[in-house]
Amino acid sequence: MPDAATTLLIIGAGGDLTRRLLLPGLGSLLRVEPDRHVVVVGADREEMAQEEWHRRVRESFEEAEAPQETVDRVVADARYEVTEALEVSQLRDLVESVEDGLVIYFALPPQVTVQVCRLLEQISLPEGTRLAMEKPFGHDLASAVELNRQATRVVPEDRIFRIDHFLGINTVLNLLGLRFANRIFQPLWSAEHIERVDIYYDESLALEGRAGYYDHAGALIDMTQSHLLQVLAMFAMESPASMDHEELRSLKAQVLRATSLWGDDPVVASRRARYTAGTIDGRQVPDYAAEEGVDPARGTETLAQLTVAVRNQRWSGVPFVLRSGKAMGDNRKEIVVTFREPSHIPDGLHDSGSPDQLVLELRPGAVSLDISINAEGDPLDLEQKRLHTTLGQPRMRPYGEVLAGILDSNPMLSIRGDTAEQMWRIVEPVLEAWRADRVPMEEYEAGTGGPEGWGTVPR
Ligand SMILES: O=C1O[C@H](COP(=O)(O)O)[C@@H](O)[C@H](O)[C@H]1O
């Protein structure tokens, strides 16, 4: 951890993301590394009293259980600047008011981020300035290309940090250890032994007051285009020689370049649905179209399923099914690896009839192996049994891990520009097909497992 101070300048500091994720994430990092020297400067166009900013920072840090001494020190250095970031003179004043190593954190929608980047080009930034950007990076492939072009005119690519907090989730990072430090899995990790891979991120949460953002994004952009494709890349990439960030990011980019829609057809490869009124854990959830702030005419999906192929020698013919939804009955957040049938089962051995499966629970963290063994009775009668272990508690919140990387100038847990473009390339045909209504919008009752028949691989 470097001794030098970093200024974390959050543009869009008044928004929901700063309060819900960024400040608590930073607090959790300070819990683990209480001596870190960071000056938190919030900037937004709305007036906010310094006391109010200090209160928000303090509350978030305390909630994350950062030590009191650290909280007091960081709060004392923190400040808020009323700034219209789309005014170049105000932006210049803001940047010039910062003394120490600067990270500009765009807690803004992509359309605004690109405009601020354009203005930054006209401003002389302190040496070594880093940019950190929230997803989505652009709203389609063309805008992602433009955002990348614009951002790299401000600072070089290795100083741009595109945030994906899933890369800071311990169970996602654990894919590296599980795959590359265990002889037992290395030879099995290919189409020769694996029949299919399902990546689920079903949430029982519904809109939670986020219609302003979510109704424009939908499940596909909110989760699949970003987080789930990153999980897929971690799952399917080739083996690195070391944990070098450039190598890891290149291997992820390589696998995403090889990824395309199943059957090369968005109609075959995708499904979408929206929740209707229902009950989740005794809580009444209204029809999505009736949620506050939703424009029913927009036709936003709250559940998306995408089947993709990774077209290389390792994965040829294996479907990867990516699914995520809101207002689901279960918080099913896991990767299910289904192995092929054994090549031969001796006559007289009574198999369980169920395939071997490795289940990697992302939240909460656990690993299970479902295999056929004799549990009781006739020793030649097999049944499916689960070997199960839970993972330890994460040392900090995912945003804390990601922020540590940014503050230390280590891009390992952030998305490289070419990768962001690849993720849009994969989903863009689906978005077009959905806009043209070529894929029906299905419905599911809130609190259920989604429409019937999902989860099967399309033919
Ligand atoms: O980025 C997002 O992620 C969350 C799910 O991640 P979690 O760490 O909170 O489980 C999702 O609910 C949200 O809609 C999305 O924007």
The ligand as an SDF file (V2000), in Angstrom:
LIG
                    3D

 16 16  0  0  0  0  0  0  0  0999 V2000
  -24.5440   -3.8570  -10.6910 O   0  0  0  0  0  0  0  0  0  0  0  0
  -25.5300   -4.3830  -10.2380 C   0  0  0  0  0  0  0  0  0  0  0  0
  -25.3900   -5.4430   -9.4190 O   0  0  0  0  0  0  0  0  0  0  0  0
  -26.4050   -5.7750   -8.4770 C   0  0  0  0  0  0  0  0  0  0  0  0
  -26.1140   -7.1980   -8.0330 C   0  0  0  0  0  0  0  0  0  0  0  0
  -24.8840   -7.2540   -7.3830 O   0  0  0  0  0  0  0  0  0  0  0  0
  -24.8280   -7.4180   -5.8150 P   0  0  0  0  0  0  0  0  0  0  0  0
  -23.3810   -7.3350   -5.4950 O   0  0  0  0  0  0  0  0  0  0  0  0
  -25.6320   -6.3070   -5.1930 O   0  0  0  0  0  0  0  0  0  0  0  0
  -25.4370   -8.7490   -5.5340 O   0  0  0  0  0  0  0  0  0  0  0  0
  -27.7920   -5.6590   -9.0820 C   0  0  0  0  0  0  0  0  0  0  0  0
  -28.7580   -5.8230   -8.0900 O   0  0  0  0  0  0  0  0  0  0  0  0
  -27.9570   -4.2970   -9.7060 C   0  0  0  0  0  0  0  0  0  0  0  0
  -29.2180   -4.2190  -10.3560 O   0  0  0  0  0  0  0  0  0  0  0  0
  -26.8610   -4.0450  -10.7180 C   0  0  0  0  0  0  0  0  0  0  0  0
  -26.9430   -2.7150  -11.1990 O   0  0  0  0  0  0  0  0  0  0  0  0
  1  2  2  0
  2  3  1  0
  2 15  1  0
  3  4  1  0
  4  5  1  0
  4 11  1  0
  5  6  1  0
  6  7  1  0
  7  8  2  0
  7  9  1  0
  7 10  1  0
 11 12  1  0
 11 13  1  0
 13 14  1  0
 13 15  1  0
 15 16  1  0
M  END
$$$$
